[in-house]
Amino acid sequence: MILKVVNTSAKAMKSQIDLKDAKAFAGKGKAIVLTSVSPLDENTFENPKKVYPKTEDLN
């Protein structure tokens, strides 16, 4: 399963995703979060990792 969530707000939002009825899933997953300090940030040749994906393991 691929689940994409986008926060279009300028501030952080708390959310919860309930997959308790998805019985076909077992094991671990991975979250890839595109992150930066500001929503207006852009990568440049001088700073190519200003906006970058952060990977987290999920249970």
N, CA, C and O of each residue as an XYZ file, in Angstrom:
236
protein
N       0.848     -1.161      0.000
C       0.000      0.000      0.000
C       0.893      1.222      0.000
O       1.916      1.268      0.683
N       0.493      2.198     -0.767
C       1.153      3.499     -0.770
C       0.117      4.518     -0.333
O      -0.951      4.638     -0.933
N       0.447      5.246      0.713
C      -0.441      6.275      1.244
C       0.308      7.598      1.188
O       1.384      7.726      1.773
N      -0.243      8.572      0.498
C       0.384      9.888      0.402
C      -0.469     10.893      1.150
O      -1.681     10.971      0.951
N       0.182     11.664      2.018
C      -0.497     12.692      2.799
C       0.267     13.990      2.588
O       1.492     14.020      2.697
N      -0.461     15.066      2.286
C       0.165     16.361      2.027
C      -0.437     17.397      2.959
O      -1.658     17.528      3.049
N       0.419     18.131      3.648
C      -0.015     19.235      4.494
C       0.194     20.524      3.702
O       1.332     20.935      3.473
N      -0.891     21.158      3.286
C      -0.778     22.410      2.527
C      -0.791     23.639      3.429
O      -0.722     24.773      2.954
N      -0.881     23.399      4.740
C      -0.887     24.501      5.704
C       0.534     24.990      5.950
O       1.493     24.248      5.735
N       0.672     26.207      6.390
C       1.983     26.754      6.728
C       2.479     26.266      8.079
O       3.650     26.451      8.409
N       1.600     25.641      8.871
C       2.028     25.146     10.183
C       1.847     23.631     10.257
O       1.104     23.037      9.476
N       2.538     23.031     11.202
C       2.468     21.579     11.388
C       1.057     21.165     11.796
O       0.392     21.862     12.563
N       0.616     20.040     11.285
C      -0.710     19.524     11.591
C      -0.547     18.127     12.198
O       0.277     17.338     11.737
N      -1.322     17.833     13.218
C      -1.313     16.515     13.823
C      -2.427     15.694     13.169
O      -3.552     16.173     13.034
N      -2.120     14.476     12.770
C      -3.125     13.629     12.133
C      -2.959     12.191     12.603
O      -1.935     11.818     13.175
N      -3.974     11.409     12.352
C      -3.954      9.999     12.734
C      -4.565      9.203     11.590
O      -5.608      9.577     11.054
N      -3.922      8.114     11.220
C      -4.404      7.242     10.156
C      -4.686      5.884     10.781
O      -3.806      5.280     11.394
N      -5.903      5.411     10.625
C      -6.343      4.163     11.250
C      -6.395      3.056     10.203
O      -7.225      3.095      9.294
N      -5.511      2.072     10.330
C      -5.480      0.922      9.419
C      -5.801     -0.375     10.149
O      -5.402     -1.449      9.698
N      -6.518     -0.296     11.275
C      -6.748     -1.486     12.096
C      -7.571     -2.552     11.381
O      -7.441     -3.729     11.715
N      -8.408     -2.193     10.415
C      -9.196     -3.180      9.683
C      -8.486     -3.701      8.438
O      -9.052     -4.510      7.704
N      -7.290     -3.265      8.195
C      -6.516     -3.733      7.038
C      -5.756     -4.989      7.452
O      -4.557     -4.930      7.727
N      -6.438     -6.102      7.496
C      -5.872     -7.342      8.015
C      -4.801     -7.963      7.119
O      -4.034     -8.805      7.585
N      -4.731     -7.577      5.868
C      -3.767     -8.164      4.948
C      -2.340     -7.667      5.185
O      -1.395     -8.220      4.624
N      -2.178     -6.647      5.996
C      -0.855     -6.082      6.223
C      -0.203     -6.715      7.445
O      -0.838     -6.900      8.483
N       1.062     -7.038      7.302
C       1.827     -7.604      8.410
C       3.258     -7.088      8.309
O       3.719     -6.713      7.231
N       3.943     -7.072      9.423
C       5.337     -6.657      9.409
C       5.509     -5.171      9.565
O       4.696     -4.487     10.186
N       6.592     -4.685      8.984
C       6.963     -3.288      9.151
C       6.747     -2.506      7.870
O       6.596     -3.073      6.788
N       6.736     -1.193      8.019
C       6.598     -0.298      6.882
C       7.651      0.779      6.934
O       8.543      0.761      7.781
N       7.537      1.709      6.024
C       8.515      2.784      5.935
C       7.772      4.079      5.613
O       6.882      4.099      4.763
N       8.142      5.147      6.294
C       7.598      6.477      6.003
C       8.715      7.304      5.378
O       9.826      7.358      5.905
N       8.416      7.939      4.268
C       9.362      8.845      3.630
C       8.722     10.227      3.676
O       7.705     10.475      3.029
N       9.328     11.118      4.445
C       8.768     12.445      4.680
C       9.666     13.482      4.021
O      10.857     13.566      4.319
N       9.087     14.268      3.125
C       9.826     15.360      2.508
C       9.778     16.534      3.470
O       8.695     16.997      3.826
N      10.925     17.017      3.891
C      10.963     17.987      4.974
C      11.933     19.137      4.701
O      12.911     18.990      3.968
N      11.635     20.278      5.310
C      12.533     21.433      5.305
C      12.095     22.362      6.432
O      11.070     22.128      7.071
N      12.863     23.404      6.672
C      12.551     24.347      7.740
C      11.333     25.200      7.390
O      10.490     25.476      8.244
N      11.251     25.611      6.133
C      10.177     26.501      5.689
C       9.479     25.914      4.463
O      10.132     25.283      3.632
N       8.162     26.112      4.335
C       7.475     25.630      3.135
C       7.889     26.382      1.866
O       7.558     25.956      0.759
N       8.598     27.478      2.020
C       9.079     28.245      0.874
C      10.487     27.843      0.434
O      11.005     28.377     -0.547
N      11.110     26.903      1.156
C      12.471     26.472      0.835
C      12.530     25.799     -0.530
O      11.580     25.148     -0.964
N      13.659     25.971     -1.190
C      13.950     25.315     -2.462
C      15.392     24.856     -2.451
O      16.246     25.496     -1.837
N      15.670     23.753     -3.125
C      17.051     23.308     -3.281
C      17.755     24.184     -4.310
O      17.147     24.655     -5.271
N      19.051     24.393     -4.087
C      19.882     25.150     -5.020
C      21.171     24.371     -5.247
O      21.428     23.388     -4.552
N      21.979     24.793     -6.204
C      23.274     24.145     -6.399
C      24.165     24.336     -5.174
O      24.956     23.453     -4.841
N      24.042     25.478     -4.503
C      24.850     25.745     -3.317
C      24.359     24.937     -2.105
O      25.158     24.550     -1.252
N      23.066     24.687     -2.032
C      22.474     23.950     -0.911
C      21.473     22.917     -1.463
O      20.262     23.122     -1.388
N      21.989     21.807     -2.016
C      21.118     20.839     -2.687
C      20.254     20.002     -1.751
O      19.363     19.297     -2.225
N      20.483     20.053     -0.452
C      19.697     19.251      0.488
C      18.891     20.111      1.456
O      18.644     19.704      2.591
N      18.487     21.281      1.019
C      17.666     22.140      1.870
C      16.284     21.499      2.067
O      15.726     21.544      3.164
N      15.745     20.909      1.011
C      14.509     20.136      1.074
C      14.906     18.703      0.739
O      15.425     18.445     -0.347
N      14.666     17.765      1.663
C      15.164     16.403      1.458
C      14.213     15.383      2.066
O      13.471     15.716      2.990
N      14.216     14.155      1.576
C      13.379     13.105      2.153
C      14.037     12.503      3.390
O      15.235     12.218      3.392
N      13.252     12.315      4.425
C      13.707     11.674      5.667
C      12.962     10.342      5.772
O      11.734     10.323      5.692
N      13.675      9.235      5.947
C      13.059      7.915      6.013
C      12.988      7.445      7.460
O      13.954      7.547      8.217
N      11.802      6.922      7.828
C      11.570      6.390      9.176
C      10.941      5.010      9.047
O      10.091      4.791      8.184
N      11.358      4.072      9.908
C      10.716      2.752      9.946
C       9.441      2.817     10.785
O       9.382      3.531     11.786
N       8.424      2.066     10.366
C       7.146      2.012     11.069
C       6.809      0.573     11.425
O       7.180     -0.353     10.703
N       6.115      0.386     12.525
C       5.618     -0.941     12.896
C       4.170     -1.074     12.501
O       3.562     -2.120     12.727
